[in-house]
Amino acid sequence: MSAQRSSRGHVIVVALLGVAAVAHGGLALTTGAAVVAGLSGLLAVAAITLVLVGLLVGAARFGGDREDHWLLACAVTGAVGVASALVVTWLSVSGPGAGGGFDPWSLGVLLIDALAVRVAVFTLRRSPSGTPQRRS
């Protein structure tokens, strides 16, 4: 892969992961369940780590397999965040819990993580020249 991708997708993924880190931190601080708080805290740390790697290595425009691995890690982290947010949202809406009803942080985490996964996968599927790959 000698050609490089456009940096727009990379920058958008970094920005979305930064927002996701804040949202996971908010969920970890406001939720009453220890398991949810722990998982959300871990996801916040993972998102911050991926943002730092994306900013530091992205400045050198790493491209190729290294960028593919980073985008895949972003997509997997986001998918775990979506799954955890779905569980938290379902639990907060399904019945009267200790939280007292709907948790807006879980909905925010769900939307941000879903968008981060979508943009990371879309960017990953782009060829190095910036044009969509075609299957033969």
CYANA upper distance limits for C-alpha pairs under 8 A (distance plus 0.5 A):
  1 MET  CA     63 GLY  CA      8.30
  1 MET  CA     64 GLY  CA      5.88
  1 MET  CA    128 PRO  CA      7.12
  2 SER  CA     64 GLY  CA      7.99
  2 SER  CA    128 PRO  CA      8.19
  3 ALA  CA    128 PRO  CA      5.76
  3 ALA  CA    129 SER  CA      6.20
  4 GLN  CA     61 ARG  CA      8.46
  4 GLN  CA     63 GLY  CA      6.26
  4 GLN  CA     64 GLY  CA      7.90
  4 GLN  CA    128 PRO  CA      5.26
  4 GLN  CA    129 SER  CA      6.44
  4 GLN  CA    130 GLY  CA      8.19
  5 ARG  CA     63 GLY  CA      7.41
  5 ARG  CA    126 ARG  CA      7.94
  5 ARG  CA    127 SER  CA      7.37
  5 ARG  CA    128 PRO  CA      4.87
  5 ARG  CA    129 SER  CA      6.03
  5 ARG  CA    130 GLY  CA      5.68
  6 SER  CA     10 HIS  CA      8.34
  6 SER  CA    128 PRO  CA      8.29
  6 SER  CA    129 SER  CA      8.03
  6 SER  CA    130 GLY  CA      6.28
  7 SER  CA     11 VAL  CA      6.67
  8 ARG  CA     12 ILE  CA      6.66
  9 GLY  CA     13 VAL  CA      6.63
  9 GLY  CA    119 VAL  CA      7.31
  9 GLY  CA    120 ALA  CA      7.79
  9 GLY  CA    123 THR  CA      5.97
 10 HIS  CA     14 VAL  CA      6.81
 10 HIS  CA     54 GLY  CA      8.21
 10 HIS  CA     58 GLY  CA      8.29
 10 HIS  CA    120 ALA  CA      8.33
 10 HIS  CA    123 THR  CA      7.78
 11 VAL  CA     15 ALA  CA      6.72
 12 ILE  CA     16 LEU  CA      6.59
 12 ILE  CA    119 VAL  CA      8.01
 13 VAL  CA     17 LEU  CA      6.57
 13 VAL  CA     74 CYS  CA      8.36
 13 VAL  CA    116 ALA  CA      6.50
 13 VAL  CA    119 VAL  CA      6.94
 13 VAL  CA    120 ALA  CA      6.58
 14 VAL  CA     18 GLY  CA      6.76
 14 VAL  CA     50 LEU  CA      8.24
 14 VAL  CA     51 VAL  CA      5.83
 14 VAL  CA     54 GLY  CA      6.81
 14 VAL  CA     55 LEU  CA      7.86
 15 ALA  CA     19 VAL  CA      6.91
 15 ALA  CA     51 VAL  CA      8.34
 16 LEU  CA     20 ALA  CA      6.53
 16 LEU  CA    112 ILE  CA      7.31
 16 LEU  CA    113 ASP  CA      8.33
 16 LEU  CA    115 LEU  CA      8.17
 16 LEU  CA    116 ALA  CA      6.17
 17 LEU  CA     21 ALA  CA      6.54
 17 LEU  CA     47 ALA  CA      6.03
 17 LEU  CA     48 ILE  CA      7.76
 17 LEU  CA     50 LEU  CA      8.00
 17 LEU  CA     51 VAL  CA      6.76
 17 LEU  CA     74 CYS  CA      8.41
 17 LEU  CA    113 ASP  CA      8.35
 17 LEU  CA    116 ALA  CA      7.23
 18 GLY  CA     22 VAL  CA      7.07
 18 GLY  CA     47 ALA  CA      7.29
 18 GLY  CA     48 ILE  CA      7.06
 18 GLY  CA     51 VAL  CA      6.86
 19 VAL  CA     23 ALA  CA      6.74
 19 VAL  CA    112 ILE  CA      7.87
 20 ALA  CA     24 HIS  CA      6.47
 20 ALA  CA     44 ALA  CA      7.66
 20 ALA  CA     47 ALA  CA      7.42
 20 ALA  CA    109 VAL  CA      6.89
 20 ALA  CA    112 ILE  CA      6.43
 20 ALA  CA    113 ASP  CA      6.85
 21 ALA  CA     25 GLY  CA      6.57
 21 ALA  CA     43 LEU  CA      7.77
 21 ALA  CA     44 ALA  CA      4.83
 21 ALA  CA     45 VAL  CA      7.62
 21 ALA  CA     47 ALA  CA      5.85
 21 ALA  CA     48 ILE  CA      6.56
 22 VAL  CA     26 GLY  CA      6.68
 22 VAL  CA     44 ALA  CA      7.57
 23 ALA  CA     27 LEU  CA      6.68
 23 ALA  CA     44 ALA  CA      8.42
 23 ALA  CA    105 TRP  CA      7.03
 23 ALA  CA    108 GLY  CA      7.20
 23 ALA  CA    109 VAL  CA      6.09
 24 HIS  CA     28 ALA  CA      6.52
 24 HIS  CA     40 SER  CA      5.70
 24 HIS  CA     41 GLY  CA      6.95
 24 HIS  CA     43 LEU  CA      7.18
 24 HIS  CA     44 ALA  CA      5.71
 24 HIS  CA    105 TRP  CA      8.32
 24 HIS  CA    109 VAL  CA      6.82
 25 GLY  CA     29 LEU  CA      6.71
 25 GLY  CA     40 SER  CA      7.27
 25 GLY  CA     41 GLY  CA      6.48
 25 GLY  CA     44 ALA  CA      6.30
 26 GLY  CA     30 THR  CA      6.62
 26 GLY  CA    105 TRP  CA      7.09
 27 LEU  CA     31 THR  CA      6.29
 27 LEU  CA     37 ALA  CA      7.36
 27 LEU  CA     40 SER  CA      7.12
 27 LEU  CA    105 TRP  CA      5.78
 27 LEU  CA    106 SER  CA      6.93
 27 LEU  CA    109 VAL  CA      8.34
 28 ALA  CA     36 VAL  CA      7.41
 28 ALA  CA     37 ALA  CA      4.52
 28 ALA  CA     38 GLY  CA      7.32
 28 ALA  CA     39 LEU  CA      8.40
 28 ALA  CA     40 SER  CA      5.80
 28 ALA  CA     41 GLY  CA      6.06
 29 LEU  CA     37 ALA  CA      7.32
 31 THR  CA     36 VAL  CA      7.61
 31 THR  CA     37 ALA  CA      6.69
 31 THR  CA     99 GLY  CA      7.48
 31 THR  CA    103 ASP  CA      8.49
 32 GLY  CA     37 ALA  CA      8.02
 32 GLY  CA     98 ALA  CA      7.27
 32 GLY  CA     99 GLY  CA      6.59
 33 ALA  CA     37 ALA  CA      6.68
 34 ALA  CA     38 GLY  CA      6.53
 35 VAL  CA     39 LEU  CA      6.65
 36 VAL  CA     40 SER  CA      6.41
 36 VAL  CA     84 SER  CA      8.15
 36 VAL  CA     88 VAL  CA      7.85
 37 ALA  CA     41 GLY  CA      6.43
 38 GLY  CA     42 LEU  CA      6.71
 39 LEU  CA     43 LEU  CA      6.69
 39 LEU  CA     84 SER  CA      8.31
 40 SER  CA     44 ALA  CA      6.61
 40 SER  CA     81 GLY  CA      8.14
 40 SER  CA     84 SER  CA      8.32
 41 GLY  CA     45 VAL  CA      6.84
 42 LEU  CA     46 ALA  CA      6.65
 43 LEU  CA     47 ALA  CA      6.52
 43 LEU  CA     77 THR  CA      7.64
 43 LEU  CA     81 GLY  CA      7.26
 44 ALA  CA     48 ILE  CA      6.69
 45 VAL  CA     49 THR  CA      6.63
 46 ALA  CA     50 LEU  CA      6.68
 46 ALA  CA     77 THR  CA      7.83
 47 ALA  CA     51 VAL  CA      6.61
 47 ALA  CA     74 CYS  CA      8.29
 47 ALA  CA     77 THR  CA      7.91
 48 ILE  CA     52 LEU  CA      6.71
 49 THR  CA     53 VAL  CA      6.67
 50 LEU  CA     54 GLY  CA      6.39
 50 LEU  CA     70 TRP  CA      8.14
 50 LEU  CA     73 ALA  CA      8.46
 50 LEU  CA     74 CYS  CA      7.41
 51 VAL  CA     55 LEU  CA      6.54
 52 LEU  CA     56 LEU  CA      6.44
 53 VAL  CA     57 VAL  CA      6.16
 53 VAL  CA     58 GLY  CA      7.99
 54 GLY  CA     58 GLY  CA      5.60
 54 GLY  CA     70 TRP  CA      8.08
 55 LEU  CA     59 ALA  CA      6.60
 56 LEU  CA     60 ALA  CA      7.93
 57 VAL  CA     61 ARG  CA      7.02
 57 VAL  CA     62 PHE  CA      6.73
 58 GLY  CA     62 PHE  CA      6.63
 62 PHE  CA     66 ARG  CA      6.94
 62 PHE  CA     67 GLU  CA      6.61
 63 GLY  CA     67 GLU  CA      5.44
 63 GLY  CA     68 ASP  CA      8.04
 63 GLY  CA    128 PRO  CA      8.30
 64 GLY  CA     68 ASP  CA      6.86
 64 GLY  CA    128 PRO  CA      7.94
 65 ASP  CA     69 HIS  CA      6.64
 66 ARG  CA     70 TRP  CA      6.82
 67 GLU  CA     71 LEU  CA      6.57
 68 ASP  CA     72 LEU  CA      6.58
 68 ASP  CA    124 LEU  CA      6.65
 69 HIS  CA     73 ALA  CA      6.63
 70 TRP  CA     74 CYS  CA      6.73
 71 LEU  CA     75 ALA  CA      6.69
 71 LEU  CA    120 ALA  CA      6.05
 71 LEU  CA    121 VAL  CA      7.74
 71 LEU  CA    123 THR  CA      8.20
 71 LEU  CA    124 LEU  CA      6.74
 72 LEU  CA     76 VAL  CA      6.65
 72 LEU  CA    120 ALA  CA      7.77
 72 LEU  CA    121 VAL  CA      7.91
 72 LEU  CA    124 LEU  CA      7.95
 73 ALA  CA     77 THR  CA      6.54
 74 CYS  CA     78 GLY  CA      6.56
 74 CYS  CA    116 ALA  CA      8.13
 74 CYS  CA    117 VAL  CA      7.51
 74 CYS  CA    120 ALA  CA      7.08
 75 ALA  CA     79 ALA  CA      6.57
 75 ALA  CA    116 ALA  CA      7.51
 75 ALA  CA    117 VAL  CA      5.04
 75 ALA  CA    118 ARG  CA      8.15
 75 ALA  CA    120 ALA  CA      6.18
 75 ALA  CA    121 VAL  CA      6.97
 76 VAL  CA     80 VAL  CA      6.78
 76 VAL  CA    117 VAL  CA      8.01
 77 THR  CA     81 GLY  CA      6.74
 78 GLY  CA     82 VAL  CA      6.62
 78 GLY  CA    113 ASP  CA      5.35
 78 GLY  CA    114 ALA  CA      7.17
 78 GLY  CA    116 ALA  CA      6.77
 78 GLY  CA    117 VAL  CA      5.83
 79 ALA  CA     83 ALA  CA      6.73
 79 ALA  CA    113 ASP  CA      7.47
 79 ALA  CA    114 ALA  CA      7.63
 79 ALA  CA    117 VAL  CA      6.90
 80 VAL  CA     84 SER  CA      6.68
 81 GLY  CA     85 ALA  CA      6.52
 81 GLY  CA    109 VAL  CA      7.73
 81 GLY  CA    110 LEU  CA      7.56
 81 GLY  CA    113 ASP  CA      6.49
 82 VAL  CA     86 LEU  CA      6.54
 82 VAL  CA    109 VAL  CA      7.74
 82 VAL  CA    110 LEU  CA      5.57
 82 VAL  CA    111 LEU  CA      8.37
 82 VAL  CA    113 ASP  CA      6.13
 82 VAL  CA    114 ALA  CA      6.55
 83 ALA  CA     87 VAL  CA      6.89
 84 SER  CA     88 VAL  CA      6.74
 85 ALA  CA     89 THR  CA      6.39
 85 ALA  CA    106 SER  CA      5.71
 85 ALA  CA    107 LEU  CA      7.43
 85 ALA  CA    109 VAL  CA      6.65
 85 ALA  CA    110 LEU  CA      5.63
 86 LEU  CA     90 TRP  CA      6.44
 86 LEU  CA    106 SER  CA      8.12
 86 LEU  CA    110 LEU  CA      7.14
 87 VAL  CA     91 LEU  CA      6.54
 88 VAL  CA     92 SER  CA      6.54
 88 VAL  CA    103 ASP  CA      8.50
 88 VAL  CA    106 SER  CA      6.72
 89 THR  CA     93 VAL  CA      6.66
 89 THR  CA    102 PHE  CA      7.59
 89 THR  CA    103 ASP  CA      7.23
 89 THR  CA    106 SER  CA      6.14
 89 THR  CA    107 LEU  CA      7.00
 90 TRP  CA     94 SER  CA      6.18
 91 LEU  CA     95 GLY  CA      7.24
 91 LEU  CA     97 GLY  CA      8.31
 92 SER  CA     96 PRO  CA      7.88
 92 SER  CA     97 GLY  CA      7.19
 92 SER  CA     99 GLY  CA      7.54
 92 SER  CA    100 GLY  CA      8.18
 92 SER  CA    101 GLY  CA      5.77
 92 SER  CA    102 PHE  CA      5.51
 92 SER  CA    103 ASP  CA      6.73
 93 VAL  CA    101 GLY  CA      6.44
 93 VAL  CA    102 PHE  CA      5.90
 95 GLY  CA    101 GLY  CA      7.91
 96 PRO  CA    100 GLY  CA      6.58
 96 PRO  CA    101 GLY  CA      6.59
 97 GLY  CA    101 GLY  CA      7.13
 99 GLY  CA    103 ASP  CA      8.07
103 ASP  CA    107 LEU  CA      7.57
104 PRO  CA    108 GLY  CA      6.81
105 TRP  CA    109 VAL  CA      6.59
106 SER  CA    110 LEU  CA      6.57
107 LEU  CA    111 LEU  CA      6.75
108 GLY  CA    112 ILE  CA      6.60
109 VAL  CA    113 ASP  CA      6.35
110 LEU  CA    114 ALA  CA      6.53
111 LEU  CA    115 LEU  CA      6.71
112 ILE  CA    116 ALA  CA      6.64
113 ASP  CA    117 VAL  CA      6.64
114 ALA  CA    118 ARG  CA      6.75
115 LEU  CA    119 VAL  CA      6.67
116 ALA  CA    120 ALA  CA      6.50
117 VAL  CA    121 VAL  CA      6.58
118 ARG  CA    122 PHE  CA      6.54
119 VAL  CA    123 THR  CA      6.50
120 ALA  CA    124 LEU  CA      6.50
121 VAL  CA    125 ARG  CA      6.61
122 PHE  CA    126 ARG  CA      7.11
125 ARG  CA    132 PRO  CA      7.53
125 ARG  CA    133 GLN  CA      7.43
126 ARG  CA    130 GLY  CA      6.32
126 ARG  CA    131 THR  CA      6.53
126 ARG  CA    132 PRO  CA      5.49
126 ARG  CA    133 GLN  CA      6.64
127 SER  CA    131 THR  CA      6.16
127 SER  CA    132 PRO  CA      6.36
127 SER  CA    133 GLN  CA      6.13
